[in-house]
Amino acid sequence: EVNFPEATSIVSGAFGGCTTLTEVNFPKVTSIEDYAFNSCAALTEVNFPKVTSIGSGAFNSCAALTEVNFPKVTSIGNYAFTGCAALTEVDFSKVTSIGSNAFSGCAALTEVNFPKVTSIGNYAFYNCRAIRYFDMSEVAKVPSIGSNTFNNTTCIFLFRDQTQFDEYAMATNWSALASRFQIKGATT
């Protein structure tokens, strides 16, 4: 376990490759730079209550990571959680930007919550086959998405009403997913 109660940032590669690190707690850190915890294979839990940005590859290949707590994050970098095969649930209620491949290969991921998202990069949820629903009902404006953002997934996209449904059905890169759209609460 690593606990730095006064640290305010974690530099690039700081803990990369620490294969026996299991838990980290940094209550005052506001930014995690690129590859800070890359390949920390035993890391299971992280708690960063004040972090607002997660750099590229920050938790890449942290295969045992199951739980993350980032209530203030607004930006998730490319490849940030790629290969976190044990990660089951992510709730980033303030996130606006999700980078390319950010959650690619998170095979156990079943629940996602990004109500403020405005952009989602290429392959961001590639191979996240366990996600059943992606609830877009609270998202105010159609977020831009890259190509193949949801490749190799079968998730259903939920919308609050027909107007929101139609907005997404006409949006670039979203229109190809329209067969998986559903109005929240409607039965199929």
Stockholm file with secondary structure:
# STOCKHOLM 1.0

chainA/1-188         EVNFPEATSIVSGAFGGCTTLTEVNFPKVTSIEDYAFNSCAALTEVNFPKVTSIGSGAFNSCAALTEVNFPKVTSIGNYAFTGCAALTEVDFSKVTSIGSNAFSGCAALTEVNFPKVTSIGNYAFYNCRAIRYFDMSEVAKVPSIGSNTFNNTTCIFLFRDQTQFDEYAMATNWSALASRFQIKGATT
#=GR chainA/1-188 SS CEECTTCCEECTTTTTTCTTCCEEECTTCCEECTTTTTTCTTCCEEECTTCCEECTTTTTTCTTCCEEECTTCCEECTTTTTTCTTCCEEECTTCCEECTTTTTTCTTCCEEECTTCCEECTTTTTTCTTCCEEECTTCSSCCEECTTTTTTCCCEEEESSHHHHHHHHHSTTTGGGGGGEEETTCCC
#=GC SS_cons         CEECTTCCEECTTTTTTCTTCCEEECTTCCEECTTTTTTCTTCCEEECTTCCEECTTTTTTCTTCCEEECTTCCEECTTTTTTCTTCCEEECTTCCEECTTTTTTCTTCCEEECTTCCEECTTTTTTCTTCCEEECTTCSSCCEECTTTTTTCCCEEEESSHHHHHHHHHSTTTGGGGGGEEETTCCC
//
